[in-house]
């Protein structure tokens, strides 16, 4: 297996593990006000992805609209958390590399100017929405 | 290529690469055909120090990773608040090395 592929699997595995632990911990202590977000801890203002833990938790309770209102990023994170472990397992069991190929395709797609520019605008708009929500 | 030309390139661009790679780069450039010289000279490398400053200021948003071309990792950092803040801090120490690796990849594309 090439090094880049190992690094991708390692990052995804660590990310998923940390993600599940973080979501579980947040679900166990719903009234906790603590946050790990550097931007919020330093400036007191929300970052573009603030609220996505609450979005994932809303989604886990079947509240799609609530999740979207907390932070639409939560849906992407939930999708990655749900799909990535199975996909990695499939790749390892069948000895294929469908996941790295897919990631490379996504990277190539996002780097196109007509995708990147609207995406940046959407992220900024989402950030401004976070300010107005007072997350 | 002539050794003097290659040494000039190393003098001007050595800071963009890992120090343990510079010897290998020099050998490879010397054995590369002279017709590649113009392309090699016009390559734009990312300055590790500049990327480090970006990482310190906007690493939580993944901007550093986007800048060096690691779009996937950039999206990962952006969506997860800099990997719950931990990845952002780890990257303060990793990003300069990652930038130099990317510069080497860029040079390899031309001289391989």
gemmi code that builds the backbone of each chain (N, CA, C; Angstrom):
import gemmi

chains = {
    "A": [
        ("UNK", (0.849, -1.211, 0.000), (0.000, 0.000, 0.000), (0.877, 1.253, 0.000)),
        ("UNK", (0.657, 2.207, -0.923), (1.491, 3.421, -0.933), (1.319, 4.247, 0.348)),
        ("UNK", (2.357, 5.065, 0.639), (2.369, 5.818, 1.896), (1.188, 6.789, 1.991)),
        ("UNK", (0.891, 7.464, 0.854), (-0.189, 8.461, 0.873), (-1.519, 7.812, 1.247)),
        ("UNK", (-1.696, 6.556, 0.769), (-2.937, 5.844, 1.064), (-3.023, 5.498, 2.550)),
        ("UNK", (-1.883, 5.058, 3.104), (-1.851, 4.730, 4.535), (-2.175, 5.972, 5.364)),
        ("UNK", (-1.575, 7.117, 4.943), (-1.800, 8.359, 5.681), (-3.281, 8.721, 5.643)),
        ("UNK", (-3.910, 8.558, 4.456), (-5.337, 8.885, 4.313), (-6.178, 8.025, 5.247)),
        ("UNK", (-5.921, 6.702, 5.249), (-6.683, 5.807, 6.117), (-6.455, 6.166, 7.578)),
        ("UNK", (-5.172, 6.462, 7.936), (-4.864, 6.783, 9.336), (-5.604, 8.040, 9.766)),
        ("UNK", (-5.597, 9.071, 8.898), (-6.264, 10.326, 9.246), (-7.769, 10.098, 9.387)),
        ("UNK", (-8.351, 9.354, 8.421), (-9.797, 9.122, 8.460), (-10.186, 8.304, 9.690)),
        ("UNK", (-9.373, 7.288, 9.997), (-9.670, 6.424, 11.142), (-9.605, 7.224, 12.439)),
        ("UNK", (-8.511, 8.005, 12.591), (-8.374, 8.833, 13.790), (-9.523, 9.834, 13.874)),
        ("UNK", (-9.833, 10.463, 12.720), (-10.900, 11.456, 12.674), (-12.235, 10.859, 13.081)),
        ("UNK", (-12.559, 9.686, 12.524), (-13.835, 9.042, 12.834), (-13.904, 8.664, 14.307)),
        ("UNK", (-12.798, 8.108, 14.819), (-12.761, 7.693, 16.220), (-12.976, 8.910, 17.130)),
        ("UNK", (-12.203, 9.980, 16.842), (-12.325, 11.203, 17.637), (-13.736, 11.768, 17.496)),
        ("UNK", (-14.276, 11.709, 16.276), (-15.620, 12.241, 16.007), (-16.667, 11.511, 16.823)),
        ("UNK", (-16.631, 10.145, 16.786), (-17.623, 9.376, 17.534), (-17.492, 9.626, 19.037)),
        ("UNK", (-16.214, 9.674, 19.513), (-16.005, 9.915, 20.949), (-16.547, 11.285, 21.335)),
        ("UNK", (-16.279, 12.288, 20.488), (-16.701, 13.652, 20.785), (-18.219, 13.757, 20.790)),
        ("UNK", (-18.872, 13.128, 19.784), (-20.338, 13.167, 19.710), (-20.930, 12.442, 20.912)),
        ("UNK", (-20.329, 11.283, 21.263), (-20.819, 10.519, 22.420), (-20.686, 11.356, 23.688)),
        ("UNK", (-19.520, 11.991, 23.872), (-19.280, 12.795, 25.078), (-20.263, 13.965, 25.137)),
        ("UNK", (-20.503, 14.582, 23.968), (-21.426, 15.727, 23.929), (-22.844, 15.273, 24.235)),
        ("UNK", (-23.205, 14.062, 23.772), (-24.549, 13.560, 24.036), (-24.717, 13.229, 25.514)),
        ("UNK", (-23.629, 12.775, 26.150), (-23.687, 12.407, 27.566), (-23.788, 13.627, 28.477)),
        ("UNK", (-23.184, 14.742, 28.034), (-23.206, 15.943, 28.879), (-23.786, 17.112, 28.098)),
        ("UNK", (-25.108, 17.089, 27.861), (-25.743, 18.080, 26.995), (-25.681, 19.512, 27.532)),
        ("UNK", (-25.516, 19.672, 28.849), (-25.531, 21.030, 29.404), (-24.147, 21.649, 29.500)),
        ("UNK", (-23.131, 20.874, 29.068), (-21.772, 21.394, 29.157), (-21.579, 22.561, 28.191)),
        ("UNK", (-20.974, 23.626, 28.693), (-20.752, 24.811, 27.860), (-19.349, 24.809, 27.246)),
        ("UNK", (-18.559, 23.767, 27.552), (-17.167, 23.780, 27.095), (-17.089, 23.584, 25.583)),
        ("UNK", (-16.070, 24.178, 24.983), (-15.856, 24.027, 23.548), (-14.372, 23.857, 23.286)),
        ("UNK", (-14.039, 23.104, 22.232), (-12.619, 22.925, 21.909), (-12.204, 23.894, 20.810)),
        ("UNK", (-13.165, 24.654, 20.277), (-12.892, 25.517, 19.127), (-11.905, 26.628, 19.507)),
        ("UNK", (-10.755, 26.654, 18.805), (-9.732, 27.659, 19.106), (-10.272, 29.070, 18.898)),
        ("UNK", (-10.961, 29.265, 17.756), (-11.442, 30.603, 17.414), (-12.410, 31.111, 18.475)),
        ("UNK", (-13.335, 30.226, 18.889), (-14.330, 30.660, 19.866), (-13.692, 30.916, 21.230)),
        ("UNK", (-12.737, 30.080, 21.607), (-12.083, 30.273, 22.901), (-11.258, 31.549, 22.926)),
        ("UNK", (-10.661, 31.904, 21.792), (-9.785, 33.074, 21.760), (-10.590, 34.360, 21.571)),
        ("UNK", (-11.521, 34.346, 20.594), (-12.205, 35.592, 20.243), (-13.621, 35.673, 20.813)),
        ("UNK", (-14.189, 34.543, 21.211), (-15.570, 34.557, 21.685), (-16.573, 34.526, 20.554)),
        ("UNK", (-16.077, 34.539, 19.319), (-16.967, 34.495, 18.150), (-16.972, 33.079, 17.573)),
        ("UNK", (-18.091, 32.675, 16.971), (-18.143, 31.315, 16.426), (-17.312, 31.165, 15.155)),
        ("UNK", (-16.821, 29.949, 14.895), (-16.116, 29.669, 13.646), (-17.128, 29.107, 12.643)),
        ("UNK", (-16.730, 28.917, 11.382), (-17.721, 28.454, 10.393), (-18.364, 27.114, 10.751)),
        ("UNK", (-17.663, 26.277, 11.511), (-18.240, 24.964, 11.784), (-18.796, 24.840, 13.200)),
        ("UNK", (-18.871, 25.971, 13.929), (-19.472, 25.912, 15.263), (-20.942, 25.515, 15.131)),
        ("UNK", (-21.388, 24.637, 15.993), (-22.783, 24.191, 15.948), (-22.937, 22.867, 15.238)),
        ("UNK", (-21.843, 22.363, 14.635), (-22.022, 21.120, 13.870), (-22.160, 19.902, 14.780)),
        ("UNK", (-21.581, 19.969, 16.009), (-21.819, 18.858, 16.949), (-23.310, 18.780, 17.274)),
        ("UNK", (-23.900, 19.951, 17.567), (-25.336, 19.973, 17.881), (-26.158, 19.539, 16.670)),
        ("UNK", (-25.655, 19.880, 15.457), (-26.353, 19.448, 14.242), (-26.329, 17.927, 14.119)),
        ("UNK", (-25.147, 17.327, 14.389), (-25.032, 15.854, 14.308), (-25.953, 15.215, 15.353)),
        ("UNK", (-26.001, 15.816, 16.558), (-26.867, 15.260, 17.607), (-28.337, 15.376, 17.215)),
        ("UNK", (-28.719, 16.519, 16.616), (-30.105, 16.682, 16.154), (-30.442, 15.624, 15.126)),
        ("UNK", (-29.494, 15.401, 14.219), (-29.702, 14.415, 13.155), (-29.856, 13.015, 13.765)),
        ("UNK", (-29.062, 12.744, 14.802), (-29.151, 11.434, 15.463), (-30.532, 11.232, 16.087)),
        ("UNK", (-31.188, 12.347, 16.444), (-32.549, 12.258, 16.979), (-33.597, 12.346, 15.882)),
        ("UNK", (-33.146, 12.334, 14.626), (-34.072, 12.327, 13.493), (-34.593, 13.702, 13.110)),
        ("UNK", (-33.985, 14.751, 13.654), (-34.470, 16.113, 13.391), (-33.618, 16.761, 12.293)),
        ("UNK", (-33.981, 16.511, 11.039), (-33.191, 17.004, 9.910), (-33.219, 18.533, 9.831)),
        ("UNK", (-34.414, 19.118, 10.029), (-34.537, 20.580, 9.938), (-33.727, 21.245, 11.053)),
        ("UNK", (-33.811, 20.671, 12.246), (-33.044, 21.198, 13.380), (-31.555, 21.156, 13.091)),
        ("UNK", (-31.123, 20.032, 12.490), (-29.704, 19.880, 12.157), (-29.277, 20.962, 11.170)),
        ("UNK", (-30.106, 21.198, 10.159), (-29.779, 22.230, 9.156), (-29.711, 23.601, 9.802)),
        ("UNK", (-30.599, 23.836, 10.786), (-30.617, 25.148, 11.436), (-29.401, 25.345, 12.339)),
        ("UNK", (-28.915, 24.272, 12.970), (-27.712, 24.405, 13.794), (-26.522, 24.731, 12.905)),
        ("UNK", (-26.247, 23.847, 11.938), (-25.154, 24.090, 10.990), (-25.204, 23.028, 9.891)),
        ("UNK", (-25.375, 23.451, 8.627), (-25.456, 22.477, 7.530), (-24.198, 21.608, 7.412)),
        ("UNK", (-23.047, 22.113, 7.931), (-21.818, 21.308, 7.907), (-22.017, 19.980, 8.642)),
        ("UNK", (-22.927, 20.001, 9.633), (-23.166, 18.799, 10.431), (-23.592, 17.624, 9.572)),
        ("UNK", (-24.352, 17.923, 8.499), (-24.832, 16.847, 7.621), (-23.651, 16.172, 6.919)),
        ("UNK", (-22.684, 16.993, 6.439), (-21.511, 16.429, 5.758), (-20.713, 15.585, 6.753)),
        ("UNK", (-20.523, 16.141, 7.979), (-19.749, 15.409, 8.987), (-20.437, 14.088, 9.316)),
        ("UNK", (-21.770, 14.130, 9.490), (-22.507, 12.905, 9.807), (-22.343, 11.885, 8.677)),
        ("UNK", (-22.418, 12.364, 7.426), (-22.279, 11.450, 6.284), (-20.906, 10.790, 6.299)),
        ("UNK", (-19.852, 11.604, 6.544), (-18.491, 11.044, 6.570), (-18.355, 10.036, 7.710)),
        ("UNK", (-18.883, 10.408, 8.908), (-18.772, 9.513, 10.065), (-19.474, 8.189, 9.805)),
        ("UNK", (-20.613, 8.253, 9.078), (-21.376, 7.025, 8.825), (-20.734, 6.172, 7.735)),
        ("UNK", (-20.264, 6.830, 6.671), (-19.825, 6.073, 5.490), (-18.358, 5.635, 5.584)),
        ("UNK", (-17.466, 6.528, 6.074), (-16.018, 6.269, 5.988), (-15.569, 4.936, 6.605)),
        ("UNK", (-16.024, 4.573, 7.830), (-15.536, 3.298, 8.399), (-15.897, 2.098, 7.531)),
        ("UNK", (-17.127, 2.081, 7.002), (-17.554, 0.959, 6.154), (-16.743, 0.913, 4.873)),
        ("UNK", (-16.537, 2.109, 4.292), (-15.782, 2.202, 3.029), (-14.351, 1.710, 3.216)),
        ("UNK", (-13.725, 2.134, 4.346), (-12.353, 1.695, 4.622), (-12.312, 0.192, 4.817)),
        ("UNK", (-13.297, -0.334, 5.545), (-13.376, -1.776, 5.768), (-13.502, -2.535, 4.459)),
        ("UNK", (-14.353, -2.017, 3.565), (-14.549, -2.654, 2.252), (-13.235, -2.686, 1.471)),
        ("UNK", (-12.522, -1.522, 1.480), (-11.249, -1.422, 0.755), (-10.222, -2.415, 1.297)),
        ("UNK", (-10.141, -2.477, 2.643), (-9.132, -3.345, 3.258), (-9.464, -4.813, 3.014)),
        ("UNK", (-10.759, -5.153, 3.089), (-11.146, -6.560, 2.920), (-10.963, -7.020, 1.478)),
        ("UNK", (-11.313, -6.150, 0.526), (-11.236, -6.561, -0.880), (-9.909, -6.160, -1.522)),
        ("UNK", (-9.029, -5.492, -0.709), (-7.716, -5.068, -1.187), (-7.811, -4.134, -2.406)),
        ("UNK", (-8.810, -3.274, -2.394), (-8.921, -2.276, -3.467), (-8.573, -0.907, -2.912)),
        ("UNK", (-8.590, 0.119, -3.776), (-8.323, 1.473, -3.283), (-9.369, 2.441, -3.828)),
        ("UNK", (-10.641, 2.072, -3.630), (-11.728, 2.920, -4.146), (-11.823, 4.238, -3.391)),
        ("UNK", (-11.526, 4.217, -2.066), (-11.650, 5.441, -1.266), (-10.617, 6.504, -1.657)),
        ("UNK", (-9.307, 6.154, -1.742), (-8.330, 7.164, -2.179), (-8.637, 7.716, -3.570)),
        ("UNK", (-9.132, 6.845, -4.471), (-9.474, 7.316, -5.811), (-10.617, 8.319, -5.740)),
        ("UNK", (-11.631, 8.004, -4.904), (-12.769, 8.904, -4.752), (-12.328, 10.238, -4.150)),
        ("UNK", (-11.468, 10.172, -3.104), (-10.994, 11.408, -2.451), (-10.230, 12.275, -3.459)),
        ("UNK", (-9.375, 11.618, -4.281), (-8.613, 12.371, -5.285), (-9.554, 13.050, -6.274)),
        ("UNK", (-10.638, 12.330, -6.666), (-11.608, 12.912, -7.600), (-12.305, 14.123, -6.975)),
        ("UNK", (-12.695, 13.978, -5.690), (-13.365, 15.086, -4.993), (-12.426, 16.291, -4.922)),
        ("UNK", (-11.131, 16.039, -4.565), (-10.163, 17.137, -4.477), (-10.053, 17.855, -5.819)),
        ("UNK", (-9.936, 17.056, -6.885), (-9.799, 17.627, -8.221), (-11.029, 18.469, -8.577)),
        ("UNK", (-12.215, 17.953, -8.192), (-13.475, 18.639, -8.499), (-13.562, 19.971, -7.750)),
        ("UNK", (-13.206, 19.923, -6.456), (-13.340, 21.129, -5.627), (-12.343, 22.203, -6.042)),
        ("UNK", (-11.193, 21.778, -6.628), (-10.168, 22.754, -7.007), (-10.554, 23.561, -8.238)),
        ("UNK", (-11.598, 23.117, -8.954), (-12.030, 23.886, -10.128), (-12.566, 25.240, -9.675)),
        ("UNK", (-12.215, 26.279, -10.452), (-12.554, 27.637, -10.003), (-14.059, 27.834, -9.845)),
        ("UNK", (-14.833, 27.284, -10.776), (-16.279, 27.524, -10.731), (-16.961, 26.725, -9.632)),
        ("UNK", (-16.224, 25.831, -8.982), (-16.755, 25.145, -7.799), (-16.201, 25.822, -6.550)),
        ("UNK", (-14.878, 26.127, -6.583), (-14.219, 26.670, -5.398), (-14.803, 28.033, -5.009)),
        ("UNK", (-15.022, 28.905, -6.008), (-15.488, 30.257, -5.697), (-16.857, 30.248, -4.997)),
        ("UNK", (-17.896, 29.566, -5.583), (-19.172, 29.518, -4.869), (-19.062, 28.823, -3.512)),
        ("UNK", (-18.178, 27.805, -3.416), (-18.034, 27.095, -2.144), (-17.516, 28.042, -1.065)),
        ("UNK", (-16.531, 28.883, -1.435), (-15.986, 29.837, -0.451), (-17.078, 30.816, -0.016)),
        ("UNK", (-17.868, 31.287, -1.007), (-18.959, 32.221, -0.682), (-19.951, 31.550, 0.271)),
        ("UNK", (-20.292, 30.271, 0.002), (-21.240, 29.549, 0.857), (-20.707, 29.395, 2.280)),
        ("UNK", (-19.385, 29.069, 2.378), (-18.786, 28.910, 3.710), (-18.851, 30.240, 4.466)),
        ("UNK", (-18.528, 31.348, 3.757), (-18.565, 32.667, 4.410), (-19.991, 33.017, 4.831)),
        ("UNK", (-20.960, 32.698, 3.922), (-22.371, 32.982, 4.240), (-22.789, 32.187, 5.465)),
        ("UNK", (-22.356, 30.930, 5.532), (-22.673, 30.075, 6.682), (-22.069, 30.652, 7.962)),
        ("UNK", (-20.864, 31.213, 7.807), (-20.180, 31.817, 8.960), (-20.980, 33.020, 9.486)),
        ("UNK", (-21.402, 33.871, 8.526), (-22.189, 35.051, 8.915), (-23.490, 34.611, 9.582)),
        ("UNK", (-24.092, 33.538, 9.045), (-25.315, 32.988, 9.641), (-25.039, 32.551, 11.083)),
        ("UNK", (-23.837, 31.945, 11.310), (-23.461, 31.528, 12.666), (-23.397, 32.732, 13.607)),
        ("UNK", (-22.854, 33.854, 13.096), (-22.812, 35.071, 13.926), (-24.223, 35.472, 14.322)),
        ("UNK", (-25.137, 35.496, 13.322), (-26.490, 35.986, 13.577), (-27.261, 35.034, 14.484)),
        ("UNK", (-26.876, 33.723, 14.452), (-27.538, 32.767, 15.339), (-27.009, 32.889, 16.760)),
        ("UNK", (-25.852, 33.560, 16.896), (-25.243, 33.725, 18.215), (-24.772, 32.412, 18.817)),
        ("UNK", (-24.165, 31.548, 17.998), (-23.727, 30.227, 18.484), (-22.599, 30.354, 19.508)),
    ],
    "B": [
        ("UNK", (22.642, 19.152, -16.584), (22.822, 20.594, -16.451), (24.185, 20.890, -15.846)),
        ("UNK", (24.659, 22.106, -16.096), (25.945, 22.502, -15.506), (25.822, 22.637, -13.983)),
        ("UNK", (26.887, 22.226, -13.298), (26.870, 22.272, -11.837), (26.697, 23.700, -11.322)),
        ("UNK", (27.281, 24.681, -12.032), (27.179, 26.066, -11.555), (25.729, 26.558, -11.592)),
        ("UNK", (25.031, 26.182, -12.651), (23.612, 26.553, -12.759), (22.815, 25.933, -11.629)),
        ("UNK", (23.071, 24.645, -11.389), (22.337, 23.920, -10.358), (22.623, 24.520, -8.987)),
        ("UNK", (23.900, 24.864, -8.734), (24.240, 25.463, -7.445), (23.541, 26.800, -7.255)),
        ("UNK", (23.410, 27.542, -8.351), (22.701, 28.825, -8.287), (21.231, 28.581, -7.891)),
        ("UNK", (20.636, 27.547, -8.508), (19.248, 27.202, -8.195), (19.107, 26.809, -6.723)),
        ("UNK", (20.072, 25.998, -6.237), (20.022, 25.543, -4.841), (20.167, 26.739, -3.894)),
        ("UNK", (21.064, 27.662, -4.240), (21.265, 28.845, -3.393), (19.976, 29.650, -3.274)),
        ("UNK", (19.308, 29.803, -4.422), (18.117, 30.643, -4.433), (16.906, 29.930, -3.837)),
        ("UNK", (16.827, 28.598, -4.005), (15.597, 27.893, -3.645), (15.749, 26.853, -2.544)),
        ("UNK", (16.973, 26.732, -1.978), (17.211, 25.702, -0.965), (16.243, 25.757, 0.194)),
        ("UNK", (15.826, 26.973, 0.575), (14.951, 27.103, 1.751), (13.563, 26.508, 1.524)),
        ("UNK", (13.213, 26.241, 0.267), (11.889, 25.678, -0.011), (11.847, 24.165, 0.153)),
        ("UNK", (13.011, 23.547, 0.425), (13.059, 22.080, 0.508), (13.631, 21.623, 1.848)),
        ("UNK", (13.357, 20.364, 2.197), (13.946, 19.775, 3.402), (15.461, 19.694, 3.184)),
        ("UNK", (16.233, 19.968, 4.239), (17.689, 20.001, 4.061), (18.242, 18.642, 3.618)),
        ("UNK", (17.600, 17.541, 4.084), (18.126, 16.230, 3.699), (17.758, 15.859, 2.257)),
        ("UNK", (16.940, 16.684, 1.606), (16.599, 16.424, 0.210), (17.494, 17.198, -0.760)),
        ("UNK", (18.167, 18.247, -0.231), (18.881, 19.162, -1.126), (19.967, 18.444, -1.930)),
        ("UNK", (20.710, 17.542, -1.260), (21.763, 16.804, -1.966), (21.201, 16.000, -3.117)),
        ("UNK", (20.078, 15.305, -2.839), (19.437, 14.493, -3.876), (18.935, 15.385, -5.029)),
        ("UNK", (18.356, 16.534, -4.669), (17.851, 17.452, -5.700), (19.005, 17.901, -6.596)),
        ("UNK", (20.158, 18.214, -5.964), (21.314, 18.677, -6.734), (21.762, 17.597, -7.723)),
        ("UNK", (21.878, 16.363, -7.221), (22.306, 15.269, -8.103), (21.333, 15.076, -9.263)),
        ("UNK", (20.022, 15.114, -8.925), (19.002, 14.890, -9.957), (19.031, 16.001, -11.004)),
        ("UNK", (19.215, 17.248, -10.525), (19.230, 18.375, -11.462), (20.433, 18.290, -12.396)),
        ("UNK", (21.589, 17.882, -11.848), (22.798, 17.777, -12.675), (22.609, 16.730, -13.766)),
        ("UNK", (21.890, 15.648, -13.419), (21.686, 14.596, -14.429), (20.493, 14.885, -15.342)),
        ("UNK", (19.773, 15.990, -15.072), (18.620, 16.327, -15.913), (19.081, 17.051, -17.179)),
        ("UNK", (18.281, 16.869, -18.230), (18.618, 17.493, -19.509), (18.554, 19.020, -19.422)),
        ("UNK", (19.404, 19.695, -20.169), (19.490, 21.156, -20.135), (18.199, 21.838, -20.600)),
        ("UNK", (17.405, 21.130, -21.422), (16.176, 21.739, -21.960), (15.141, 22.007, -20.863)),
        ("UNK", (15.303, 21.364, -19.686), (14.337, 21.540, -18.582), (14.668, 22.780, -17.739)),
        ("UNK", (15.829, 23.378, -17.987), (16.326, 24.457, -17.122), (15.336, 25.619, -16.996)),
        ("UNK", (14.785, 26.050, -18.135), (13.862, 27.195, -18.102), (12.637, 26.854, -17.256)),
        ("UNK", (12.077, 25.646, -17.464), (10.894, 25.235, -16.693), (11.212, 25.173, -15.203)),
        ("UNK", (12.381, 24.584, -14.875), (12.774, 24.467, -13.470), (12.902, 25.846, -12.840)),
        ("UNK", (13.497, 26.780, -13.597), (13.721, 28.131, -13.065), (12.429, 28.897, -12.840)),
        ("UNK", (11.410, 28.604, -13.660), (10.177, 29.380, -13.555), (9.178, 28.764, -12.584)),
        ("UNK", (9.518, 27.633, -11.962), (8.604, 27.016, -10.991), (8.397, 27.953, -9.802)),
        ("UNK", (7.151, 28.054, -9.354), (6.851, 28.884, -8.184), (6.683, 27.967, -6.977)),
        ("UNK", (7.550, 28.134, -5.977), (7.436, 27.298, -4.782), (6.737, 28.065, -3.670)),
        ("UNK", (6.089, 27.296, -2.779), (5.405, 27.913, -1.632), (6.422, 28.132, -0.511)),
        ("UNK", (6.387, 29.320, 0.086), (7.317, 29.644, 1.161), (6.817, 29.044, 2.484)),
        ("UNK", (7.581, 28.106, 3.078), (7.123, 27.463, 4.320), (6.825, 28.464, 5.434)),
        ("UNK", (7.614, 29.539, 5.528), (7.391, 30.515, 6.597), (6.055, 31.224, 6.430)),
        ("UNK", (5.736, 31.571, 5.173), (4.451, 32.225, 4.889), (3.294, 31.301, 5.255)),
        ("UNK", (3.434, 30.013, 4.875), (2.367, 29.054, 5.173), (2.217, 28.874, 6.682)),
        ("UNK", (3.361, 28.929, 7.418), (3.301, 28.808, 8.877), (2.510, 29.979, 9.475)),
        ("UNK", (2.738, 31.185, 8.943), (2.004, 32.347, 9.452), (0.505, 32.152, 9.193)),
        ("UNK", (0.172, 31.686, 7.976), (-1.236, 31.428, 7.654), (-1.805, 30.378, 8.606)),
        ("UNK", (-0.987, 29.335, 8.893), (-1.442, 28.258, 9.765), (-1.721, 28.776, 11.173)),
        ("UNK", (-0.848, 29.691, 11.656), (-1.041, 30.239, 12.999), (-2.311, 31.085, 13.063)),
        ("UNK", (-2.583, 31.815, 11.966), (-3.713, 32.744, 11.979), (-5.029, 32.074, 11.578)),
        ("UNK", (-4.987, 31.240, 10.535), (-6.236, 30.691, 10.002), (-6.180, 29.179, 9.835)),
        ("UNK", (-5.323, 28.529, 10.639), (-5.204, 27.072, 10.537), (-6.489, 26.352, 10.887)),
        ("UNK", (-7.258, 26.935, 11.823), (-8.521, 26.303, 12.233), (-9.492, 26.196, 11.072)),
        ("UNK", (-9.351, 27.113, 10.108), (-10.245, 27.080, 8.948), (-9.668, 26.236, 7.811)),
        ("UNK", (-8.471, 25.701, 8.016), (-7.869, 24.837, 6.991), (-7.221, 25.589, 5.844)),
        ("UNK", (-7.092, 26.920, 5.980), (-6.564, 27.722, 4.874), (-5.144, 27.295, 4.496)),
        ("UNK", (-4.326, 26.942, 5.534), (-2.948, 26.517, 5.256), (-2.922, 25.299, 4.340)),
        ("UNK", (-3.778, 24.322, 4.629), (-3.824, 23.099, 3.821), (-4.346, 23.392, 2.411)),
        ("UNK", (-5.335, 24.284, 2.315), (-5.840, 24.655, 0.982), (-4.713, 25.267, 0.157)),
        ("UNK", (-3.906, 26.139, 0.792), (-2.855, 26.859, 0.074), (-1.796, 25.928, -0.498)),
        ("UNK", (-1.441, 24.859, 0.252), (-0.396, 23.975, -0.275), (-0.969, 22.893, -1.187)),
        ("UNK", (-2.279, 22.917, -1.417), (-2.877, 21.994, -2.378), (-3.485, 20.748, -1.773)),
        ("UNK", (-3.463, 20.636, -0.420), (-4.108, 19.501, 0.246), (-5.592, 19.833, 0.470)),
        ("UNK", (-6.353, 19.880, -0.649), (-7.739, 20.342, -0.531), (-8.561, 19.455, 0.397)),
        ("UNK", (-8.366, 18.127, 0.283), (-9.147, 17.202, 1.106), (-8.930, 17.459, 2.591)),
        ("UNK", (-7.654, 17.580, 2.982), (-7.342, 17.835, 4.387), (-7.855, 19.213, 4.811)),
        ("UNK", (-7.808, 20.177, 3.877), (-8.320, 21.519, 4.175), (-9.797, 21.470, 4.514)),
        ("UNK", (-10.557, 20.726, 3.693), (-12.000, 20.595, 3.955), (-12.215, 19.916, 5.310)),
        ("UNK", (-11.390, 18.893, 5.567), (-11.490, 18.197, 6.848), (-11.291, 19.141, 8.022)),
        ("UNK", (-10.279, 20.003, 7.911), (-10.005, 20.940, 8.998), (-11.114, 21.980, 9.141)),
        ("UNK", (-11.594, 22.443, 7.991), (-12.637, 23.476, 8.008), (-13.911, 22.943, 8.667)),
        ("UNK", (-14.301, 21.716, 8.299), (-15.559, 21.160, 8.798), (-15.491, 20.790, 10.269)),
        ("UNK", (-14.283, 20.459, 10.757), (-14.205, 19.962, 12.128), (-13.586, 20.976, 13.078)),
        ("UNK", (-13.638, 22.276, 12.719), (-13.096, 23.309, 13.611), (-11.611, 23.047, 13.864)),
        ("UNK", (-10.871, 22.727, 12.812), (-9.446, 22.427, 12.955), (-9.220, 21.140, 13.717)),
        ("UNK", (-10.036, 20.118, 13.391), (-9.895, 18.826, 14.074), (-10.030, 18.978, 15.570)),
        ("UNK", (-11.168, 19.594, 15.993), (-11.447, 19.894, 17.404), (-10.320, 20.725, 18.025)),
        ("UNK", (-9.655, 21.523, 17.198), (-8.595, 22.411, 17.700), (-7.250, 21.715, 17.829)),
        ("UNK", (-7.284, 20.372, 17.906), (-6.032, 19.638, 18.152), (-5.185, 19.571, 16.883)),
        ("UNK", (-5.845, 19.200, 15.780), (-5.157, 19.091, 14.484), (-4.537, 20.442, 14.107)),
        ("UNK", (-5.281, 21.531, 14.377), (-4.776, 22.865, 14.044), (-3.450, 23.121, 14.759)),
        ("UNK", (-3.378, 22.703, 16.040), (-2.147, 22.915, 16.803), (-1.035, 21.993, 16.276)),
        ("UNK", (-1.384, 20.730, 15.998), (-0.381, 19.798, 15.457), (0.185, 20.362, 14.150)),
        ("UNK", (-0.690, 20.936, 13.323), (-0.260, 21.461, 12.025), (0.678, 22.661, 12.144)),
        ("UNK", (0.625, 23.387, 13.281), (1.592, 24.479, 13.453), (3.010, 23.922, 13.339)),
        ("UNK", (3.189, 22.664, 13.775), (4.519, 22.055, 13.746), (4.759, 21.247, 12.473)),
        ("UNK", (3.684, 20.793, 11.840), (3.816, 19.920, 10.668), (3.824, 20.674, 9.348)),
        ("UNK", (3.221, 21.864, 9.328), (2.883, 22.480, 8.041), (4.122, 22.881, 7.243)),
        ("UNK", (5.210, 23.296, 7.927), (6.406, 23.694, 7.184), (6.995, 22.493, 6.452)),
        ("UNK", (7.063, 21.346, 7.141), (7.559, 20.130, 6.499), (6.662, 19.713, 5.342)),
        ("UNK", (5.335, 19.809, 5.566), (4.390, 19.422, 4.514), (4.550, 20.315, 3.287)),
        ("UNK", (4.779, 21.630, 3.538), (4.967, 22.565, 2.421), (6.210, 22.198, 1.616)),
        ("UNK", (7.306, 21.858, 2.333), (8.557, 21.502, 1.644), (8.374, 20.225, 0.839)),
        ("UNK", (7.601, 19.270, 1.375), (7.328, 18.034, 0.634), (6.565, 18.342, -0.647)),
        ("UNK", (5.578, 19.247, -0.532), (4.783, 19.626, -1.708), (5.679, 20.289, -2.759)),
        ("UNK", (6.625, 21.128, -2.307), (7.554, 21.784, -3.232), (8.387, 20.751, -3.973)),
        ("UNK", (8.821, 19.711, -3.222), (9.619, 18.656, -3.834), (8.790, 17.908, -4.880)),
        ("UNK", (7.515, 17.626, -4.532), (6.621, 16.943, -5.491), (6.525, 17.754, -6.780)),
        ("UNK", (6.415, 19.072, -6.614), (6.279, 19.962, -7.769), (7.531, 19.898, -8.657)),
        ("UNK", (8.703, 19.911, -8.004), (9.963, 19.852, -8.753), (10.106, 18.495, -9.432)),
        ("UNK", (9.684, 17.434, -8.719), (9.786, 16.074, -9.260), (8.995, 15.936, -10.560)),
        ("UNK", (7.820, 16.612, -10.596), (6.974, 16.541, -11.796), (7.745, 16.991, -13.031)),
        ("UNK", (8.644, 17.971, -12.854), (9.387, 18.519, -13.993), (10.629, 17.700, -14.315)),
        ("UNK", (11.368, 17.289, -13.254), (12.670, 16.673, -13.546), (12.638, 15.147, -13.614)),
        ("UNK", (11.480, 14.536, -13.310), (11.475, 13.060, -13.361), (11.277, 12.569, -14.792)),
    ],
}
model = gemmi.Model(1)
for chain_id, residues in chains.items():
    chain = gemmi.Chain(chain_id)
    for i, (resn, *xyz) in enumerate(residues, 1):
        res = gemmi.Residue()
        res.name, res.seqid = resn, gemmi.SeqId(i, " ")
        for name, pos in zip(("N", "CA", "C"), xyz):
            atom = gemmi.Atom()
            atom.name, atom.element = name, gemmi.Element(name[0])
            atom.pos, atom.b_iso = gemmi.Position(*pos), 0.0
            res.add_atom(atom)
        chain.add_residue(res)
    model.add_chain(chain)
structure = gemmi.Structure()
structure.add_model(model)
structure.setup_entities()
